[in-house]
Amino acid sequence: TVSEEELLRPADGLVDYVRREFSDFKNKKAIPDIRTDKNAWFAFFDEDGSGALDQEEVVRGVVQTFKLSSDLDRVRMLREILGAVWLEFDHDGGGTVDKKEFLAPGIGLADTLIATMGYA
């Protein structure tokens, strides 16, 4: 049990701790809309700045964009499906999808995600 004093104590109380530890959440940028700005979506989820997306970056992007984090079965299925079709988009077999592969009109990963997720 947490006492009121422990909860509200300035500098080291639980409320101050939560504010400090989670302050970056309020400053986090909104996820770009993949339908209207595929370039921005790509850049947002290219977390390592490599100029390409790996499978986990795409999984995180899809989970956050389509708000799937509470549906673990769907996330698991997404990982499996993405793994099975990855080489359809990763043409050079390098393990990542570069911007050209992502943006290819009609056949790129972006348009495929939009169509598959019923987001068109």
Backbone bond lengths (Angstrom), bond angles and torsions (degrees), N, CA, C in turn:
res aa  C-N    CA-C-N  psi(-1)  N-CA   C-N-CA  omega(-1)  CA-C   N-CA-C  phi
1 T - - - 1.448 - - 1.528 108.87 -
2 V 1.308 115.79 138.14 1.456 121.94 178.69 1.519 107.92 -102.52
3 S 1.326 116.14 127.74 1.460 119.80 179.09 1.526 110.01 -77.22
4 E 1.307 116.33 163.31 1.471 120.79 177.49 1.522 110.13 -60.75
5 E 1.332 116.63 -38.80 1.467 120.91 -179.96 1.526 110.25 -64.41
6 E 1.338 118.10 -42.62 1.463 121.48 178.71 1.535 111.27 -66.94
7 L 1.281 116.25 -33.95 1.460 121.67 -179.82 1.521 111.29 -69.44
8 L 1.339 117.36 -43.78 1.462 122.06 -170.37 1.524 115.08 -103.25
9 R 1.319 118.86 -2.68 1.460 122.18 -177.15 1.541 110.18 -56.12
10 P 1.354 116.69 126.47 1.468 120.23 179.71 1.531 111.51 -61.08
11 A 1.287 116.85 141.57 1.464 126.35 174.54 1.524 114.75 78.90
12 D 1.336 118.70 -41.48 1.462 117.73 -178.40 1.530 113.59 -130.85
13 G 1.324 117.06 15.60 1.459 120.53 175.13 1.524 110.74 -78.74
14 L 1.314 115.61 167.50 1.457 120.97 -176.64 1.529 112.38 -62.36
15 V 1.313 117.92 -40.39 1.467 121.15 179.32 1.526 110.57 -62.20
16 D 1.318 117.46 -47.22 1.467 120.39 178.05 1.522 111.62 -63.39
17 Y 1.326 116.01 -38.69 1.465 119.60 178.21 1.533 110.68 -60.07
18 V 1.304 117.06 -48.89 1.470 121.11 -179.32 1.522 110.32 -62.39
19 R 1.302 117.34 -42.32 1.478 120.30 177.90 1.531 111.21 -59.65
20 R 1.327 116.16 -43.67 1.473 120.23 -179.64 1.525 111.57 -66.70
21 E 1.304 116.09 -49.41 1.459 121.13 -173.64 1.526 113.34 -69.99
22 F 1.313 117.14 -29.52 1.463 120.18 -175.11 1.522 113.16 -113.20
23 S 1.315 116.58 16.69 1.460 119.70 -177.75 1.523 112.47 -65.25
24 D 1.333 118.02 -28.02 1.463 119.79 -178.75 1.520 112.05 -69.78
25 F 1.321 119.36 -18.47 1.454 120.74 179.03 1.521 112.15 -63.78
26 K 1.323 117.43 -38.61 1.459 118.97 -179.44 1.529 111.33 -72.92
27 N 1.337 116.51 -21.32 1.457 120.33 179.16 1.528 112.81 -93.03
28 K 1.321 116.80 -3.62 1.453 120.74 -177.52 1.527 109.79 -68.00
29 K 1.323 114.90 135.34 1.455 120.38 -179.24 1.519 110.28 -70.68
30 A 1.324 115.56 152.72 1.455 120.89 176.07 1.526 109.21 -69.97
31 I 1.309 115.70 147.00 1.461 120.93 177.97 1.525 108.63 -69.53
32 P 1.327 117.60 127.34 1.470 119.63 177.89 1.532 110.63 -62.63
33 D 1.317 115.74 148.75 1.459 121.55 178.76 1.524 108.54 -77.59
34 I 1.312 117.26 114.83 1.460 121.68 -176.74 1.528 111.97 -62.15
35 R 1.339 116.85 -25.73 1.469 119.61 -179.74 1.518 112.18 -71.20
36 T 1.314 116.78 -33.34 1.468 120.06 -173.45 1.526 113.65 -107.52
37 D 1.325 117.78 -18.30 1.461 119.84 -178.66 1.526 110.38 -148.05
38 K 1.316 115.09 76.50 1.466 121.17 -178.09 1.526 111.34 -62.87
39 N 1.324 117.11 -36.85 1.474 120.36 178.25 1.521 111.37 -60.75
40 A 1.322 116.27 -45.15 1.466 120.12 -179.12 1.523 110.86 -66.84
41 W 1.338 117.18 -38.38 1.466 120.87 178.01 1.522 109.52 -62.08
42 F 1.324 116.03 -46.28 1.465 121.64 178.02 1.527 110.24 -56.39
43 A 1.307 116.88 -51.12 1.467 121.50 -178.00 1.532 111.57 -63.29
44 F 1.316 117.25 -38.75 1.464 122.16 -178.87 1.523 110.83 -61.46
45 F 1.343 117.14 -42.49 1.458 120.42 -176.14 1.526 113.95 -94.88
46 D 1.321 117.80 -2.39 1.467 121.42 171.93 1.525 106.37 -79.77
47 E 1.313 115.74 72.77 1.459 122.79 -169.26 1.528 113.52 -63.29
48 D 1.316 116.89 -30.13 1.461 118.91 -179.04 1.525 112.61 -93.97
49 G 1.340 116.94 0.99 1.458 121.02 177.16 1.521 114.16 66.62
50 S 1.330 117.00 25.13 1.463 121.47 -175.99 1.530 113.45 -79.62
51 G 1.329 117.02 -12.86 1.459 119.42 -175.75 1.513 112.19 84.29
52 A 1.334 116.04 9.73 1.462 121.82 178.04 1.528 108.21 -149.07
53 L 1.326 115.87 157.08 1.462 121.08 178.51 1.517 109.16 -107.35
54 D 1.341 116.11 131.76 1.458 118.70 171.47 1.530 107.86 -92.03
55 Q 1.316 116.73 174.17 1.468 119.46 -175.12 1.521 112.63 -60.29
56 E 1.318 117.69 -40.25 1.468 119.30 -178.66 1.530 111.69 -67.60
57 E 1.329 117.79 -35.75 1.466 119.87 176.17 1.531 109.89 -63.65
58 V 1.329 116.96 -39.27 1.465 120.35 178.62 1.529 110.24 -68.44
59 V 1.324 117.11 -42.86 1.472 119.99 178.07 1.524 109.72 -58.72
60 R 1.333 117.36 -48.57 1.474 119.95 178.97 1.524 110.90 -59.98
61 G 1.330 116.10 -40.97 1.461 119.83 179.06 1.507 112.78 -61.93
62 V 1.319 116.65 -45.31 1.469 120.70 -179.73 1.527 110.45 -67.38
63 V 1.322 116.66 -43.94 1.466 120.80 -179.82 1.524 110.49 -59.92
64 Q 1.334 117.27 -45.32 1.460 119.68 -179.20 1.529 112.32 -72.79
65 T 1.327 117.41 -41.46 1.460 121.08 -178.17 1.518 111.48 -63.53
66 F 1.327 116.03 -44.15 1.454 120.68 -174.81 1.523 112.74 -101.43
67 K 1.335 115.93 11.98 1.471 123.42 174.26 1.536 112.32 51.08
68 L 1.322 115.27 57.77 1.460 121.65 -177.45 1.518 113.46 -102.63
69 S 1.325 118.53 1.93 1.465 120.66 -170.96 1.523 113.45 -60.58
70 S 1.307 118.59 -24.54 1.460 120.14 -179.07 1.530 111.82 -87.49
71 D 1.323 118.21 -5.97 1.460 122.47 -178.45 1.536 109.20 -111.82
72 L 1.328 115.66 83.17 1.456 121.04 -174.00 1.528 112.93 -62.74
73 D 1.323 117.67 -32.45 1.466 120.08 177.81 1.527 110.70 -65.05
74 R 1.310 116.88 -40.46 1.468 120.31 178.22 1.524 111.78 -67.76
75 V 1.311 116.38 -37.18 1.468 120.43 178.02 1.531 109.31 -65.14
76 R 1.322 116.86 -43.69 1.462 121.34 178.33 1.532 109.81 -61.26
77 M 1.328 117.04 -45.41 1.457 121.27 179.20 1.532 110.71 -63.78
78 L 1.322 117.06 -40.11 1.461 121.85 177.51 1.527 110.24 -58.39
79 R 1.330 116.89 -46.06 1.475 121.03 178.91 1.527 111.16 -59.64
80 E 1.329 116.18 -44.26 1.468 120.75 -179.26 1.524 111.25 -64.51
81 I 1.321 116.78 -47.05 1.469 120.85 -178.58 1.521 110.30 -64.81
82 L 1.321 116.72 -45.18 1.457 120.52 179.93 1.533 110.80 -60.45
83 G 1.315 116.43 -41.29 1.458 120.39 177.28 1.524 112.16 -62.63
84 A 1.323 116.47 -37.96 1.460 120.95 -178.43 1.528 112.90 -70.77
85 V 1.324 117.53 -31.34 1.476 120.31 -175.65 1.524 112.89 -107.30
86 W 1.316 117.76 2.58 1.464 121.58 -172.90 1.525 112.81 -53.21
87 L 1.326 117.87 -42.69 1.468 120.64 -176.60 1.527 112.80 -67.98
88 E 1.327 117.30 -15.42 1.469 120.20 174.17 1.534 110.32 -66.42
89 F 1.312 116.63 -25.58 1.462 121.48 -177.59 1.527 112.07 -109.21
90 D 1.317 116.11 -30.55 1.466 122.38 178.93 1.526 107.75 -89.95
91 H 1.315 116.84 75.39 1.468 123.11 -171.30 1.519 113.50 -61.19
92 D 1.325 117.31 -32.39 1.464 118.70 -177.64 1.532 112.27 -91.40
93 G 1.336 116.92 -0.95 1.459 120.50 177.61 1.510 114.46 69.58
94 G 1.335 117.10 18.57 1.460 121.55 -177.51 1.517 115.04 -78.67
95 G 1.327 117.92 -4.79 1.462 120.48 179.45 1.514 113.64 92.61
96 T 1.328 116.35 -3.74 1.464 120.35 178.70 1.530 109.22 -134.85
97 V 1.318 114.45 161.78 1.466 121.33 174.81 1.518 106.68 -110.40
98 D 1.339 115.57 117.32 1.460 118.63 179.80 1.528 109.83 -81.20
99 K 1.311 115.49 175.73 1.464 120.21 -174.82 1.526 111.78 -60.73
100 K 1.319 117.47 -39.53 1.470 121.02 179.84 1.528 110.25 -62.87
101 E 1.330 117.41 -43.81 1.464 121.71 178.85 1.524 110.75 -67.48
102 F 1.305 116.40 -34.18 1.466 121.40 179.99 1.524 111.28 -70.66
103 L 1.327 117.18 -41.95 1.464 122.28 -172.28 1.528 114.93 -91.62
104 A 1.318 119.42 -6.05 1.464 121.79 -176.58 1.531 110.01 -49.93
105 P 1.344 117.73 118.23 1.470 121.45 -175.49 1.532 112.75 -58.59
106 G 1.326 114.27 125.85 1.456 120.81 175.97 1.515 115.61 79.92
107 I 1.315 118.97 -27.32 1.465 121.39 -176.23 1.529 113.46 -124.59
108 G 1.311 117.02 -4.13 1.459 120.74 -179.24 1.519 111.67 -78.48
109 L 1.306 114.91 169.16 1.458 120.47 -178.67 1.526 111.83 -61.86
110 A 1.317 118.50 -38.25 1.469 120.60 -178.37 1.525 110.90 -60.94
111 D 1.335 117.55 -52.58 1.463 120.06 -178.93 1.524 111.46 -64.60
112 T 1.324 116.62 -33.85 1.464 119.94 178.03 1.528 110.98 -67.00
113 L 1.334 117.23 -42.06 1.467 120.18 177.22 1.518 110.96 -62.25
114 I 1.313 116.22 -44.11 1.463 120.87 -179.25 1.524 110.35 -60.15
115 A 1.331 117.06 -47.31 1.463 121.44 -178.37 1.535 111.56 -68.79
116 T 1.325 116.10 -42.42 1.472 120.51 -176.50 1.520 111.85 -67.25
117 M 1.320 116.33 -36.61 1.462 119.43 -176.98 1.528 112.02 -86.36
118 G 1.336 116.85 6.14 1.466 119.63 178.74 1.503 111.92 66.78
119 Y 1.327 116.41 35.82 1.460 122.39 -171.52 1.519 110.93 -108.97
120 A 1.325 115.83 2.60 1.476 119.87 -176.25 1.519 111.54 -71.83
